[in-house]
């Protein structure tokens, strides 16, 4: 199971990013555990300056916008 963290303040873009990841993972039958991280100190530990950001298995893979479907699919 992949550990996916969506980093951000909990804004609409962050919520949409988490929903997209969940839906695309389900479409591709990839088991994921999605965590929404809003703690600024933890977000800064990843070097993120712009959200939403996505961390998969402790690797920062995206930041600054809602990722598109093709990009999300490439993570799985």
C-alpha positions as CSV (number, residue, x, y, z in Angstrom):
1,X,0.0,0.0,0.0
2,X,1.3,3.4,-1.0
3,X,1.4,6.1,1.7
4,X,0.2,9.4,0.1
5,X,0.3,12.7,2.0
6,X,-1.5,15.8,0.6
7,X,0.2,18.8,2.2
8,X,-1.7,22.0,2.6
9,X,-3.9,24.3,4.6
10,X,-7.1,22.3,3.9
11,X,-8.1,24.7,1.1
12,X,-10.4,23.6,-1.7
13,X,-7.3,22.8,-4.0
14,X,-5.9,20.5,-1.3
15,X,-9.2,18.7,-0.9
16,X,-9.7,18.3,-4.6
17,X,-6.1,17.0,-4.9
18,X,-6.8,14.3,-2.3
19,X,-10.1,13.4,-4.0
20,X,-8.4,13.1,-7.4
21,X,-5.7,10.9,-6.0
22,X,-8.2,8.6,-4.2
23,X,-10.4,8.3,-7.3
24,X,-7.5,7.6,-9.8
25,X,-5.9,5.1,-7.4
26,X,-9.2,3.3,-7.2
27,X,-9.6,3.3,-11.0
28,X,-6.2,1.7,-11.2
29,X,-6.8,-0.7,-8.4
30,X,-3.9,0.7,-6.4
31,X,-4.3,0.5,-2.6
32,X,-3.5,3.9,-1.0
33,X,-3.6,5.4,2.4
34,X,-4.2,9.1,2.0
35,X,-3.3,11.5,4.8
36,X,-4.1,15.2,4.7
37,X,-1.3,17.1,6.5
38,X,-2.1,20.6,7.6
39,X,0.6,21.2,10.2
40,X,2.9,24.0,8.8
41,X,6.0,22.7,10.6
42,X,5.6,19.2,9.0
43,X,4.9,20.7,5.6
44,X,8.1,22.8,5.9
45,X,10.1,19.7,6.7
46,X,9.5,18.6,3.1
47,X,10.7,22.0,1.8
48,X,7.3,22.9,0.4
49,X,6.7,26.6,-0.2
50,X,3.5,26.3,-2.3
51,X,0.6,24.0,-1.8
52,X,-1.1,21.7,-2.4
53,X,1.9,19.3,-2.4
54,X,1.9,15.5,-2.7
55,X,4.3,13.2,-0.9
56,X,4.3,9.5,-1.9
57,X,6.2,7.0,0.3
58,X,8.1,10.0,1.9
59,X,9.2,11.4,-1.5
60,X,7.9,14.9,-2.6
61,X,6.4,14.3,-6.1
62,X,4.4,17.5,-6.7
63,X,3.8,21.0,-5.3
64,X,2.1,24.2,-6.2
65,X,-1.0,23.2,-8.0
66,X,-3.7,20.5,-8.5
67,X,-1.9,17.7,-10.4
68,X,-3.5,16.5,-13.6
69,X,-4.8,13.0,-14.2
70,X,-1.9,11.8,-16.3
71,X,0.6,13.0,-13.7
72,X,-1.3,11.2,-10.9
73,X,-1.5,8.0,-13.0
74,X,2.3,8.1,-13.5
75,X,2.8,7.9,-9.7
76,X,1.0,4.5,-9.6
